[in-house]
Amino acid sequence: MIKETISIKDIANLLNELLKKDPKGIKKLFNYRVKTTTEVANHPSVLVASSREYGPKSESKISNYSLGFLGILNGLFGTQEDGCGFLYYSYKEYKNGQQDILSFGVKDY
């Protein structure tokens, strides 16, 4: 049966359930990024990361965009006034740069 409505809290709850069952798989899924286009980067609610390239006189320009699963999920619900998404995950970061996802949550709205 299809769910006609789903809230961002429903998504966070599902992700937390999956995280308990397969933390390595969920970590891999949410850490995976693909290069994407300027058109996707300009979408009004999908969130992407950008890389900058620095030229002469410290001028910078965006050299590429990358898209992850969290950016797509946040695109379903829009962004806050500061441009950030409502869905997030908290993590533990290690000295070697590795991260473990601890839980998913929803920022107040």
MIKE-100400 format. One record per atom (N, C-alpha, C, O): y negated, z negated, x; atom name; residue in one letter. Coordinates in Angstrom, 3 decimals, always signed. Example, Ala and Ser with C-alpha at 12.3 -4.5 7.8 and 13.67 -1.06 7.14 Angstrom:
residues 2
@Y:+5.690; Z:-7.800; X:+13.190; site:N; code:A
@Y:+4.500; Z:-7.800; X:+12.300; site:CA; code:A
@Y:+3.300; Z:-7.800; X:+13.200; site:C; code:A
@Y:+3.319; Z:-8.465; X:+14.236; site:O; code:A
@Y:+2.250; Z:-7.080; X:+12.850; site:N; code:S
@Y:+1.060; Z:-7.140; X:+13.670; site:CA; code:S
@Y:-0.030; Z:-7.870; X:+12.900; site:C; code:S
@Y:-1.138; Z:-8.039; X:+13.409; site:O; code:S
***
This chain:
residues 109
@Y:+1.174; Z:+0.000; X:+0.843; site:N; code:M
@Y:+0.000; Z:+0.000; X:+0.000; site:CA; code:M
@Y:-1.241; Z:+0.000; X:+0.892; site:C; code:M
@Y:-1.321; Z:-0.757; X:+1.859; site:O; code:M
@Y:-2.194; Z:+0.845; X:+0.561; site:N; code:I
@Y:-3.425; Z:+0.945; X:+1.337; site:CA; code:I
@Y:-4.400; Z:-0.162; X:+0.939; site:C; code:I
@Y:-4.510; Z:-0.515; X:-0.235; site:O; code:I
@Y:-5.092; Z:-0.693; X:+1.914; site:N; code:K
@Y:-6.140; Z:-1.682; X:+1.645; site:CA; code:K
@Y:-7.433; Z:-0.912; X:+1.418; site:C; code:K
@Y:-7.867; Z:-0.159; X:+2.290; site:O; code:K
@Y:-8.036; Z:-1.090; X:+0.281; site:N; code:E
@Y:-9.273; Z:-0.373; X:-0.052; site:CA; code:E
@Y:-10.477; Z:-0.952; X:+0.680; site:C; code:E
@Y:-11.432; Z:-0.236; X:+0.979; site:O; code:E
@Y:-10.428; Z:-2.236; X:+0.966; site:N; code:T
@Y:-11.531; Z:-2.862; X:+1.700; site:CA; code:T
@Y:-10.951; Z:-3.715; X:+2.821; site:C; code:T
@Y:-9.878; Z:-4.305; X:+2.693; site:O; code:T
@Y:-11.680; Z:-3.759; X:+3.899; site:N; code:I
@Y:-11.287; Z:-4.598; X:+5.029; site:CA; code:I
@Y:-12.568; Z:-5.092; X:+5.697; site:C; code:I
@Y:-13.535; Z:-4.345; X:+5.846; site:O; code:I
@Y:-12.557; Z:-6.347; X:+6.091; site:N; code:S
@Y:-13.751; Z:-6.914; X:+6.729; site:CA; code:S
@Y:-13.558; Z:-6.951; X:+8.242; site:C; code:S
@Y:-12.444; Z:-6.818; X:+8.750; site:O; code:S
@Y:-14.649; Z:-7.131; X:+8.931; site:N; code:I
@Y:-14.584; Z:-7.250; X:+10.381; site:CA; code:I
@Y:-13.803; Z:-8.505; X:+10.775; site:C; code:I
@Y:-13.162; Z:-8.535; X:+11.825; site:O; code:I
@Y:-13.855; Z:-9.526; X:+9.943; site:N; code:K
@Y:-13.066; Z:-10.743; X:+10.202; site:CA; code:K
@Y:-11.577; Z:-10.459; X:+10.055; site:C; code:K
@Y:-10.764; Z:-11.034; X:+10.777; site:O; code:K
@Y:-11.211; Z:-9.572; X:+9.120; site:N; code:D
@Y:-9.806; Z:-9.165; X:+8.990; site:CA; code:D
@Y:-9.319; Z:-8.504; X:+10.272; site:C; code:D
@Y:-8.192; Z:-8.741; X:+10.709; site:O; code:D
@Y:-10.166; Z:-7.676; X:+10.875; site:N; code:I
@Y:-9.805; Z:-6.991; X:+12.117; site:CA; code:I
@Y:-9.640; Z:-8.007; X:+13.248; site:C; code:I
@Y:-8.668; Z:-7.941; X:+14.001; site:O; code:I
@Y:-10.572; Z:-8.935; X:+13.372; site:N; code:A
@Y:-10.473; Z:-9.961; X:+14.415; site:CA; code:A
@Y:-9.203; Z:-10.783; X:+14.240; site:C; code:A
@Y:-8.528; Z:-11.092; X:+15.222; site:O; code:A
@Y:-8.871; Z:-11.138; X:+13.008; site:N; code:N
@Y:-7.655; Z:-11.909; X:+12.751; site:CA; code:N
@Y:-6.408; Z:-11.128; X:+13.143; site:C; code:N
@Y:-5.501; Z:-11.681; X:+13.764; site:O; code:N
@Y:-6.355; Z:-9.854; X:+12.787; site:N; code:L
@Y:-5.214; Z:-9.012; X:+13.149; site:CA; code:L
@Y:-5.093; Z:-8.894; X:+14.667; site:C; code:L
@Y:-3.997; Z:-9.010; X:+15.215; site:O; code:L
@Y:-6.220; Z:-8.663; X:+15.345; site:N; code:L
@Y:-6.191; Z:-8.543; X:+16.798; site:CA; code:L
@Y:-5.731; Z:-9.838; X:+17.460; site:C; code:L
@Y:-5.005; Z:-9.796; X:+18.453; site:O; code:L
@Y:-6.140; Z:-10.981; X:+16.930; site:N; code:N
@Y:-5.688; Z:-12.261; X:+17.478; site:CA; code:N
@Y:-4.184; Z:-12.446; X:+17.267; site:C; code:N
@Y:-3.495; Z:-12.981; X:+18.136; site:O; code:N
@Y:-3.682; Z:-12.009; X:+16.131; site:N; code:E
@Y:-2.245; Z:-12.077; X:+15.863; site:CA; code:E
@Y:-1.476; Z:-11.198; X:+16.866; site:C; code:E
@Y:-0.461; Z:-11.618; X:+17.423; site:O; code:E
@Y:-1.977; Z:-9.972; X:+17.084; site:N; code:L
@Y:-1.329; Z:-9.053; X:+18.024; site:CA; code:L
@Y:-1.428; Z:-9.555; X:+19.458; site:C; code:L
@Y:-0.501; Z:-9.376; X:+20.249; site:O; code:L
@Y:-2.559; Z:-10.186; X:+19.794; site:N; code:L
@Y:-2.765; Z:-10.733; X:+21.127; site:CA; code:L
@Y:-1.713; Z:-11.793; X:+21.444; site:C; code:L
@Y:-1.218; Z:-11.859; X:+22.569; site:O; code:L
@Y:-1.371; Z:-12.619; X:+20.462; site:N; code:K
@Y:-0.342; Z:-13.642; X:+20.656; site:CA; code:K
@Y:+1.031; Z:-13.007; X:+20.882; site:C; code:K
@Y:+1.837; Z:-13.518; X:+21.659; site:O; code:K
@Y:+1.288; Z:-11.895; X:+20.203; site:N; code:K
@Y:+2.593; Z:-11.241; X:+20.291; site:CA; code:K
@Y:+2.744; Z:-10.382; X:+21.542; site:C; code:K
@Y:+3.851; Z:-10.244; X:+22.063; site:O; code:K
@Y:+1.643; Z:-9.802; X:+22.032; site:N; code:D
@Y:+1.713; Z:-8.896; X:+23.182; site:CA; code:D
@Y:+0.401; Z:-8.906; X:+23.965; site:C; code:D
@Y:-0.357; Z:-7.938; X:+23.907; site:O; code:D
@Y:+0.125; Z:-9.983; X:+24.692; site:N; code:P
@Y:-1.149; Z:-10.069; X:+25.412; site:CA; code:P
@Y:-1.340; Z:-8.958; X:+26.444; site:C; code:P
@Y:-2.452; Z:-8.457; X:+26.608; site:O; code:P
@Y:-0.281; Z:-8.571; X:+27.132; site:N; code:K
@Y:-0.416; Z:-7.515; X:+28.152; site:CA; code:K
@Y:-0.752; Z:-6.171; X:+27.508; site:C; code:K
@Y:-1.601; Z:-5.435; X:+28.012; site:O; code:K
@Y:-0.098; Z:-5.854; X:+26.414; site:N; code:G
@Y:-0.355; Z:-4.585; X:+25.739; site:CA; code:G
@Y:-1.763; Z:-4.517; X:+25.165; site:C; code:G
@Y:-2.435; Z:-3.492; X:+25.286; site:O; code:G
@Y:-2.208; Z:-5.594; X:+24.545; site:N; code:I
@Y:-3.556; Z:-5.625; X:+23.962; site:CA; code:I
@Y:-4.602; Z:-5.547; X:+25.068; site:C; code:I
@Y:-5.609; Z:-4.854; X:+24.923; site:O; code:I
@Y:-4.371; Z:-6.253; X:+26.168; site:N; code:K
@Y:-5.299; Z:-6.184; X:+27.301; site:CA; code:K
@Y:-5.407; Z:-4.747; X:+27.812; site:C; code:K
@Y:-6.503; Z:-4.252; X:+28.071; site:O; code:K
@Y:-4.269; Z:-4.091; X:+27.950; site:N; code:K
@Y:-4.259; Z:-2.714; X:+28.443; site:CA; code:K
@Y:-5.006; Z:-1.791; X:+27.480; site:C; code:K
@Y:-5.787; Z:-0.940; X:+27.906; site:O; code:K
@Y:-4.764; Z:-1.964; X:+26.196; site:N; code:L
@Y:-5.427; Z:-1.135; X:+25.179; site:CA; code:L
@Y:-6.941; Z:-1.302; X:+25.229; site:C; code:L
@Y:-7.673; Z:-0.314; X:+25.188; site:O; code:L
@Y:-7.411; Z:-2.526; X:+25.317; site:N; code:F
@Y:-8.849; Z:-2.773; X:+25.256; site:CA; code:F
@Y:-9.555; Z:-2.543; X:+26.592; site:C; code:F
@Y:-10.781; Z:-2.438; X:+26.624; site:O; code:F
@Y:-8.816; Z:-2.466; X:+27.682; site:N; code:N
@Y:-9.426; Z:-2.152; X:+28.969; site:CA; code:N
@Y:-9.423; Z:-0.663; X:+29.268; site:C; code:N
@Y:-10.042; Z:-0.229; X:+30.240; site:O; code:N
@Y:-8.745; Z:+0.119; X:+28.460; site:N; code:Y
@Y:-8.666; Z:+1.555; X:+28.688; site:CA; code:Y
@Y:-9.962; Z:+2.224; X:+28.230; site:C; code:Y
@Y:-10.463; Z:+1.936; X:+27.143; site:O; code:Y
@Y:-10.499; Z:+3.113; X:+29.058; site:N; code:R
@Y:-11.727; Z:+3.850; X:+28.734; site:CA; code:R
@Y:-11.514; Z:+5.329; X:+29.018; site:C; code:R
@Y:-10.761; Z:+5.699; X:+29.919; site:O; code:R
@Y:-12.175; Z:+6.155; X:+28.251; site:N; code:V
@Y:-12.155; Z:+7.596; X:+28.491; site:CA; code:V
@Y:-13.590; Z:+8.088; X:+28.597; site:C; code:V
@Y:-14.496; Z:+7.550; X:+27.961; site:O; code:V
@Y:-13.784; Z:+9.133; X:+29.421; site:N; code:K
@Y:-15.105; Z:+9.763; X:+29.475; site:CA; code:K
@Y:-15.378; Z:+10.376; X:+28.113; site:C; code:K
@Y:-14.470; Z:+10.886; X:+27.456; site:O; code:K
@Y:-16.631; Z:+10.324; X:+27.696; site:N; code:T
@Y:-16.983; Z:+10.898; X:+26.408; site:CA; code:T
@Y:-18.289; Z:+11.673; X:+26.535; site:C; code:T
@Y:-18.929; Z:+11.680; X:+27.587; site:O; code:T
@Y:-18.660; Z:+12.313; X:+25.460; site:N; code:T
@Y:-19.815; Z:+13.203; X:+25.456; site:CA; code:T
@Y:-21.109; Z:+12.474; X:+25.111; site:C; code:T
@Y:-21.095; Z:+11.351; X:+24.609; site:O; code:T
@Y:-22.209; Z:+13.131; X:+25.389; site:N; code:T
@Y:-23.522; Z:+12.610; X:+25.007; site:CA; code:T
@Y:-23.613; Z:+12.492; X:+23.491; site:C; code:T
@Y:-24.242; Z:+11.571; X:+22.971; site:O; code:T
@Y:-22.989; Z:+13.421; X:+22.789; site:N; code:E
@Y:-23.028; Z:+13.381; X:+21.318; site:CA; code:E
@Y:-22.393; Z:+12.100; X:+20.792; site:C; code:E
@Y:-22.928; Z:+11.480; X:+19.873; site:O; code:E
@Y:-21.257; Z:+11.695; X:+21.363; site:N; code:V
@Y:-20.633; Z:+10.430; X:+20.949; site:CA; code:V
@Y:-21.518; Z:+9.268; X:+21.377; site:C; code:V
@Y:-21.702; Z:+8.322; X:+20.612; site:O; code:V
@Y:-22.063; Z:+9.323; X:+22.572; site:N; code:A
@Y:-22.933; Z:+8.256; X:+23.065; site:CA; code:A
@Y:-24.158; Z:+8.064; X:+22.170; site:C; code:A
@Y:-24.692; Z:+6.959; X:+22.071; site:O; code:A
@Y:-24.599; Z:+9.133; X:+21.524; site:N; code:N
@Y:-25.761; Z:+9.057; X:+20.640; site:CA; code:N
@Y:-25.413; Z:+8.686; X:+19.204; site:C; code:N
@Y:-26.294; Z:+8.647; X:+18.344; site:O; code:N
@Y:-24.147; Z:+8.415; X:+18.938; site:N; code:H
@Y:-23.755; Z:+8.002; X:+17.587; site:CA; code:H
@Y:-24.488; Z:+6.708; X:+17.241; site:C; code:H
@Y:-24.649; Z:+5.849; X:+18.107; site:O; code:H
@Y:-24.933; Z:+6.551; X:+16.001; site:N; code:P
@Y:-25.745; Z:+5.380; X:+15.663; site:CA; code:P
@Y:-25.016; Z:+4.039; X:+15.701; site:C; code:P
@Y:-25.677; Z:+3.005; X:+15.799; site:O; code:P
@Y:-23.682; Z:+4.008; X:+15.629; site:N; code:S
@Y:-23.021; Z:+2.705; X:+15.639; site:CA; code:S
@Y:-21.859; Z:+2.585; X:+16.623; site:C; code:S
@Y:-21.485; Z:+1.463; X:+16.965; site:O; code:S
@Y:-21.276; Z:+3.677; X:+17.089; site:N; code:V
@Y:-20.207; Z:+3.591; X:+18.082; site:CA; code:V
@Y:-20.826; Z:+3.189; X:+19.416; site:C; code:V
@Y:-21.849; Z:+3.740; X:+19.823; site:O; code:V
@Y:-20.208; Z:+2.236; X:+20.088; site:N; code:L
@Y:-20.748; Z:+1.723; X:+21.342; site:CA; code:L
@Y:-20.013; Z:+2.332; X:+22.531; site:C; code:L
@Y:-18.785; Z:+2.409; X:+22.538; site:O; code:L
@Y:-20.766; Z:+2.760; X:+23.529; site:N; code:V
@Y:-20.201; Z:+3.327; X:+24.754; site:CA; code:V
@Y:-20.833; Z:+2.640; X:+25.958; site:C; code:V
@Y:-21.902; Z:+2.038; X:+25.856; site:O; code:V
@Y:-20.159; Z:+2.739; X:+27.091; site:N; code:A
@Y:-20.717; Z:+2.263; X:+28.356; site:CA; code:A
@Y:-21.271; Z:+3.470; X:+29.095; site:C; code:A
@Y:-20.796; Z:+4.590; X:+28.912; site:O; code:A
@Y:-22.271; Z:+3.240; X:+29.925; site:N; code:S
@Y:-22.835; Z:+4.340; X:+30.704; site:CA; code:S
@Y:-22.854; Z:+3.975; X:+32.179; site:C; code:S
@Y:-22.952; Z:+2.805; X:+32.549; site:O; code:S
@Y:-22.760; Z:+4.997; X:+33.007; site:N; code:S
@Y:-22.870; Z:+4.831; X:+34.456; site:CA; code:S
@Y:-24.150; Z:+5.515; X:+34.906; site:C; code:S
@Y:-24.515; Z:+6.571; X:+34.389; site:O; code:S
@Y:-24.821; Z:+4.917; X:+35.859; site:N; code:R
@Y:-26.066; Z:+5.494; X:+36.365; site:CA; code:R
@Y:-25.865; Z:+6.040; X:+37.767; site:C; code:R
@Y:-25.058; Z:+5.546; X:+38.555; site:O; code:R
@Y:-26.618; Z:+7.056; X:+38.033; site:N; code:E
@Y:-26.623; Z:+7.698; X:+39.341; site:CA; code:E
@Y:-28.043; Z:+7.550; X:+39.873; site:C; code:E
@Y:-29.009; Z:+7.850; X:+39.171; site:O; code:E
@Y:-28.168; Z:+7.091; X:+41.102; site:N; code:Y
@Y:-29.498; Z:+6.857; X:+41.666; site:CA; code:Y
@Y:-29.866; Z:+7.965; X:+42.639; site:C; code:Y
@Y:-29.072; Z:+8.354; X:+43.495; site:O; code:Y
@Y:-31.078; Z:+8.462; X:+42.491; site:N; code:G
@Y:-31.563; Z:+9.538; X:+43.337; site:CA; code:G
@Y:-32.714; Z:+9.067; X:+44.200; site:C; code:G
@Y:-32.895; Z:+7.870; X:+44.425; site:O; code:G
@Y:-33.492; Z:+10.027; X:+44.681; site:N; code:P
@Y:-34.639; Z:+9.668; X:+45.520; site:CA; code:P
@Y:-35.641; Z:+8.809; X:+44.749; site:C; code:P
@Y:-35.758; Z:+8.903; X:+43.527; site:O; code:P
@Y:-36.347; Z:+7.985; X:+45.486; site:N; code:K
@Y:-37.378; Z:+7.106; X:+44.918; site:CA; code:K
@Y:-36.797; Z:+6.154; X:+43.874; site:C; code:K
@Y:-37.493; Z:+5.740; X:+42.946; site:O; code:K
@Y:-35.526; Z:+5.813; X:+44.031; site:N; code:S
@Y:-34.837; Z:+4.876; X:+43.133; site:CA; code:S
@Y:-34.855; Z:+5.316; X:+41.677; site:C; code:S
@Y:-34.709; Z:+4.489; X:+40.777; site:O; code:S
@Y:-35.032; Z:+6.598; X:+41.441; site:N; code:E
@Y:-34.954; Z:+7.101; X:+40.068; site:CA; code:E
@Y:-33.487; Z:+7.133; X:+39.672; site:C; code:E
@Y:-32.622; Z:+7.457; X:+40.485; site:O; code:E
@Y:-33.219; Z:+6.800; X:+38.439; site:N; code:S
@Y:-31.835; Z:+6.816; X:+37.994; site:CA; code:S
@Y:-31.695; Z:+7.679; X:+36.756; site:C; code:S
@Y:-32.636; Z:+7.853; X:+35.982; site:O; code:S
@Y:-30.500; Z:+8.211; X:+36.593; site:N; code:K
@Y:-30.185; Z:+8.950; X:+35.383; site:CA; code:K
@Y:-28.745; Z:+8.617; X:+35.024; site:C; code:K
@Y:-27.935; Z:+8.281; X:+35.888; site:O; code:K
@Y:-28.447; Z:+8.712; X:+33.757; site:N; code:I
@Y:-27.089; Z:+8.430; X:+33.312; site:CA; code:I
@Y:-26.202; Z:+9.586; X:+33.745; site:C; code:I
@Y:-26.482; Z:+10.749; X:+33.453; site:O; code:I
@Y:-25.117; Z:+9.245; X:+34.453; site:N; code:S
@Y:-24.239; Z:+10.290; X:+34.965; site:CA; code:S
@Y:-23.035; Z:+10.533; X:+34.073; site:C; code:S
@Y:-22.521; Z:+11.651; X:+34.031; site:O; code:S
@Y:-22.572; Z:+9.509; X:+33.353; site:N; code:N
@Y:-21.486; Z:+9.722; X:+32.390; site:CA; code:N
@Y:-21.373; Z:+8.548; X:+31.433; site:C; code:N
@Y:-21.931; Z:+7.475; X:+31.663; site:O; code:N
@Y:-20.642; Z:+8.779; X:+30.360; site:N; code:Y
@Y:-20.403; Z:+7.778; X:+29.336; site:CA; code:Y
@Y:-18.906; Z:+7.538; X:+29.224; site:C; code:Y
@Y:-18.105; Z:+8.449; X:+29.436; site:O; code:Y
@Y:-18.533; Z:+6.306; X:+28.888; site:N; code:S
@Y:-17.123; Z:+6.020; X:+28.637; site:CA; code:S
@Y:-16.987; Z:+5.274; X:+27.313; site:C; code:S
@Y:-17.851; Z:+4.492; X:+26.914; site:O; code:S
@Y:-15.877; Z:+5.547; X:+26.657; site:N; code:L
@Y:-15.609; Z:+5.032; X:+25.320; site:CA; code:L
@Y:-14.325; Z:+4.225; X:+25.335; site:C; code:L
@Y:-13.331; Z:+4.644; X:+25.927; site:O; code:L
@Y:-14.342; Z:+3.072; X:+24.686; site:N; code:G
@Y:-13.159; Z:+2.222; X:+24.547; site:CA; code:G
@Y:-12.881; Z:+1.916; X:+23.087; site:C; code:G
@Y:-13.679; Z:+2.219; X:+22.199; site:O; code:G
@Y:-11.730; Z:+1.309; X:+22.869; site:N; code:F
@Y:-11.298; Z:+1.016; X:+21.499; site:CA; code:F
@Y:-12.243; Z:+0.043; X:+20.795; site:C; code:F
@Y:-12.511; Z:+0.193; X:+19.602; site:O; code:F
@Y:-12.750; Z:-0.952; X:+21.525; site:N; code:L
@Y:-13.678; Z:-1.916; X:+20.920; site:CA; code:L
@Y:-14.955; Z:-1.221; X:+20.447; site:C; code:L
@Y:-15.499; Z:-1.575; X:+19.401; site:O; code:L
@Y:-15.435; Z:-0.240; X:+21.203; site:N; code:G
@Y:-16.623; Z:+0.511; X:+20.808; site:CA; code:G
@Y:-16.414; Z:+1.281; X:+19.511; site:C; code:G
@Y:-17.324; Z:+1.390; X:+18.689; site:O; code:G
@Y:-15.207; Z:+1.816; X:+19.334; site:N; code:I
@Y:-14.884; Z:+2.533; X:+18.100; site:CA; code:I
@Y:-14.799; Z:+1.563; X:+16.924; site:C; code:I
@Y:-15.357; Z:+1.823; X:+15.858; site:O; code:I
@Y:-14.098; Z:+0.442; X:+17.121; site:N; code:L
@Y:-13.992; Z:-0.547; X:+16.039; site:CA; code:L
@Y:-15.366; Z:-1.060; X:+15.629; site:C; code:L
@Y:-15.645; Z:-1.199; X:+14.438; site:O; code:L
@Y:-16.223; Z:-1.341; X:+16.599; site:N; code:N
@Y:-17.575; Z:-1.790; X:+16.269; site:CA; code:N
@Y:-18.340; Z:-0.705; X:+15.518; site:C; code:N
@Y:-19.200; Z:-1.013; X:+14.693; site:O; code:N
@Y:-18.035; Z:+0.555; X:+15.796; site:N; code:G
@Y:-18.681; Z:+1.655; X:+15.091; site:CA; code:G
@Y:-18.431; Z:+1.656; X:+13.598; site:C; code:G
@Y:-19.229; Z:+2.193; X:+12.830; site:O; code:G
@Y:-17.329; Z:+1.057; X:+13.185; site:N; code:L
@Y:-17.028; Z:+0.977; X:+11.746; site:CA; code:L
@Y:-17.984; Z:+0.046; X:+11.009; site:C; code:L
@Y:-18.214; Z:+0.206; X:+9.810; site:O; code:L
@Y:-18.541; Z:-0.932; X:+11.732; site:N; code:F
@Y:-19.329; Z:-1.975; X:+11.082; site:CA; code:F
@Y:-20.801; Z:-1.975; X:+11.459; site:C; code:F
@Y:-21.573; Z:-2.775; X:+10.931; site:O; code:F
@Y:-21.196; Z:-1.097; X:+12.356; site:N; code:G
@Y:-22.605; Z:-1.024; X:+12.735; site:CA; code:G
@Y:-22.937; Z:-1.963; X:+13.874; site:C; code:G
@Y:-22.064; Z:-2.640; X:+14.417; site:O; code:G
@Y:-24.203; Z:-1.995; X:+14.226; site:N; code:T
@Y:-24.638; Z:-2.802; X:+15.361; site:CA; code:T
@Y:-25.686; Z:-3.819; X:+14.934; site:C; code:T
@Y:-26.308; Z:-3.704; X:+13.878; site:O; code:T
@Y:-25.858; Z:-4.811; X:+15.787; site:N; code:Q
@Y:-26.893; Z:-5.812; X:+15.575; site:CA; code:Q
@Y:-28.241; Z:-5.218; X:+15.979; site:C; code:Q
@Y:-28.306; Z:-4.108; X:+16.507; site:O; code:Q
@Y:-29.300; Z:-5.957; X:+15.731; site:N; code:E
@Y:-30.641; Z:-5.482; X:+16.093; site:CA; code:E
@Y:-30.766; Z:-5.190; X:+17.584; site:C; code:E
@Y:-31.521; Z:-4.304; X:+17.984; site:O; code:E
@Y:-30.019; Z:-5.942; X:+18.416; site:N; code:D
@Y:-30.102; Z:-5.739; X:+19.870; site:CA; code:D
@Y:-29.208; Z:-4.596; X:+20.354; site:C; code:D
@Y:-29.135; Z:-4.331; X:+21.554; site:O; code:D
@Y:-28.531; Z:-3.922; X:+19.429; site:N; code:G
@Y:-27.681; Z:-2.794; X:+19.787; site:CA; code:G
@Y:-26.248; Z:-3.165; X:+20.108; site:C; code:G
@Y:-25.421; Z:-2.280; X:+20.330; site:O; code:G
@Y:-25.935; Z:-4.444; X:+20.140; site:N; code:C
@Y:-24.569; Z:-4.889; X:+20.429; site:CA; code:C
@Y:-23.721; Z:-4.867; X:+19.157; site:C; code:C
@Y:-24.243; Z:-4.876; X:+18.043; site:O; code:C
@Y:-22.425; Z:-4.839; X:+19.348; site:N; code:G
@Y:-21.507; Z:-4.862; X:+18.212; site:CA; code:G
@Y:-21.254; Z:-6.281; X:+17.722; site:C; code:G
@Y:-21.601; Z:-7.255; X:+18.391; site:O; code:G
@Y:-20.650; Z:-6.383; X:+16.557; site:N; code:F
@Y:-20.340; Z:-7.695; X:+15.981; site:CA; code:F
@Y:-18.979; Z:-8.208; X:+16.443; site:C; code:F
@Y:-18.788; Z:-9.416; X:+16.578; site:O; code:F
@Y:-18.045; Z:-7.315; X:+16.684; site:N; code:L
@Y:-16.701; Z:-7.688; X:+17.124; site:CA; code:L
@Y:-16.712; Z:-7.839; X:+18.646; site:C; code:L
@Y:-17.254; Z:-6.988; X:+19.352; site:O; code:L
@Y:-16.123; Z:-8.904; X:+19.142; site:N; code:Y
@Y:-16.095; Z:-9.136; X:+20.587; site:CA; code:Y
@Y:-14.778; Z:-9.792; X:+20.974; site:C; code:Y
@Y:-14.016; Z:-10.243; X:+20.119; site:O; code:Y
@Y:-14.526; Z:-9.835; X:+22.272; site:N; code:Y
@Y:-13.432; Z:-10.671; X:+22.751; site:CA; code:Y
@Y:-13.940; Z:-11.562; X:+23.873; site:C; code:Y
@Y:-14.789; Z:-11.169; X:+24.673; site:O; code:Y
@Y:-13.394; Z:-12.771; X:+23.907; site:N; code:S
@Y:-13.696; Z:-13.677; X:+25.008; site:CA; code:S
@Y:-12.570; Z:-13.529; X:+26.029; site:C; code:S
@Y:-11.434; Z:-13.213; X:+25.675; site:O; code:S
@Y:-12.894; Z:-13.758; X:+27.283; site:N; code:Y
@Y:-11.919; Z:-13.517; X:+28.334; site:CA; code:Y
@Y:-12.110; Z:-14.491; X:+29.489; site:C; code:Y
@Y:-13.156; Z:-15.121; X:+29.643; site:O; code:Y
@Y:-11.068; Z:-14.586; X:+30.283; site:N; code:K
@Y:-11.115; Z:-15.340; X:+31.535; site:CA; code:K
@Y:-11.127; Z:-14.314; X:+32.651; site:C; code:K
@Y:-10.286; Z:-13.416; X:+32.691; site:O; code:K
@Y:-12.093; Z:-14.454; X:+33.564; site:N; code:E
@Y:-12.190; Z:-13.511; X:+34.672; site:CA; code:E
@Y:-11.746; Z:-14.198; X:+35.963; site:C; code:E
@Y:-12.097; Z:-15.348; X:+36.227; site:O; code:E
@Y:-10.982; Z:-13.481; X:+36.744; site:N; code:Y
@Y:-10.467; Z:-14.001; X:+38.003; site:CA; code:Y
@Y:-11.284; Z:-13.453; X:+39.179; site:C; code:Y
@Y:-12.025; Z:-12.481; X:+39.032; site:O; code:Y
@Y:-11.139; Z:-14.082; X:+40.331; site:N; code:K
@Y:-11.898; Z:-13.677; X:+41.516; site:CA; code:K
@Y:-11.629; Z:-12.234; X:+41.917; site:C; code:K
@Y:-12.497; Z:-11.589; X:+42.505; site:O; code:K
@Y:-10.453; Z:-11.720; X:+41.613; site:N; code:N
@Y:-10.106; Z:-10.346; X:+41.979; site:CA; code:N
@Y:-10.632; Z:-9.319; X:+40.974; site:C; code:N
@Y:-10.364; Z:-8.125; X:+41.107; site:O; code:N
@Y:-11.384; Z:-9.786; X:+39.965; site:N; code:G
@Y:-11.963; Z:-8.886; X:+38.970; site:CA; code:G
@Y:-11.107; Z:-8.676; X:+37.742; site:C; code:G
@Y:-11.563; Z:-8.084; X:+36.764; site:O; code:G
@Y:-9.865; Z:-9.153; X:+37.775; site:N; code:Q
@Y:-8.986; Z:-9.013; X:+36.615; site:CA; code:Q
@Y:-9.465; Z:-9.932; X:+35.492; site:C; code:Q
@Y:-10.089; Z:-10.965; X:+35.732; site:O; code:Q
@Y:-9.159; Z:-9.531; X:+34.274; site:N; code:Q
@Y:-9.540; Z:-10.325; X:+33.109; site:CA; code:Q
@Y:-8.334; Z:-10.518; X:+32.195; site:C; code:Q
@Y:-7.494; Z:-9.628; X:+32.063; site:O; code:Q
@Y:-8.259; Z:-11.672; X:+31.575; site:N; code:D
@Y:-7.294; Z:-11.917; X:+30.508; site:CA; code:D
@Y:-8.073; Z:-12.122; X:+29.223; site:C; code:D
@Y:-8.987; Z:-12.946; X:+29.174; site:O; code:D
@Y:-7.724; Z:-11.385; X:+28.189; site:N; code:I
@Y:-8.366; Z:-11.570; X:+26.892; site:CA; code:I
@Y:-7.819; Z:-12.859; X:+26.287; site:C; code:I
@Y:-6.605; Z:-13.042; X:+26.205; site:O; code:I
@Y:-8.712; Z:-13.749; X:+25.865; site:N; code:L
@Y:-8.322; Z:-15.032; X:+25.288; site:CA; code:L
@Y:-8.285; Z:-14.981; X:+23.769; site:C; code:L
@Y:-7.373; Z:-15.525; X:+23.147; site:O; code:L
@Y:-9.276; Z:-14.327; X:+23.173; site:N; code:S
@Y:-9.325; Z:-14.243; X:+21.704; site:CA; code:S
@Y:-10.376; Z:-13.222; X:+21.285; site:C; code:S
@Y:-11.253; Z:-12.845; X:+22.062; site:O; code:S
@Y:-10.258; Z:-12.791; X:+20.042; site:N; code:F
@Y:-11.234; Z:-11.898; X:+19.423; site:CA; code:F
@Y:-12.051; Z:-12.702; X:+18.432; site:C; code:F
@Y:-11.551; Z:-13.663; X:+17.848; site:O; code:F
@Y:-13.286; Z:-12.323; X:+18.239; site:N; code:G
@Y:-14.148; Z:-13.020; X:+17.308; site:CA; code:G
@Y:-15.196; Z:-12.100; X:+16.728; site:C; code:G
@Y:-15.291; Z:-10.925; X:+17.082; site:O; code:G
@Y:-15.987; Z:-12.668; X:+15.821; site:N; code:V
@Y:-17.052; Z:-11.941; X:+15.149; site:CA; code:V
@Y:-18.343; Z:-12.723; X:+15.313; site:C; code:V
@Y:-18.399; Z:-13.911; X:+14.995; site:O; code:V
@Y:-19.372; Z:-12.068; X:+15.804; site:N; code:K
@Y:-20.692; Z:-12.703; X:+15.918; site:CA; code:K
@Y:-21.260; Z:-12.919; X:+14.518; site:C; code:K
@Y:-20.975; Z:-12.159; X:+13.593; site:O; code:K
@Y:-22.056; Z:-13.953; X:+14.384; site:N; code:D
@Y:-22.683; Z:-14.233; X:+13.088; site:CA; code:D
@Y:-23.546; Z:-13.069; X:+12.639; site:C; code:D
@Y:-24.209; Z:-12.419; X:+13.447; site:O; code:D
@Y:-23.528; Z:-12.820; X:+11.349; site:N; code:Y
@Y:-24.369; Z:-11.759; X:+10.790; site:CA; code:Y
@Y:-24.943; Z:-12.192; X:+9.486; site:C; code:Y
@Y:-25.682; Z:-11.436; X:+8.855; site:O; code:Y
***
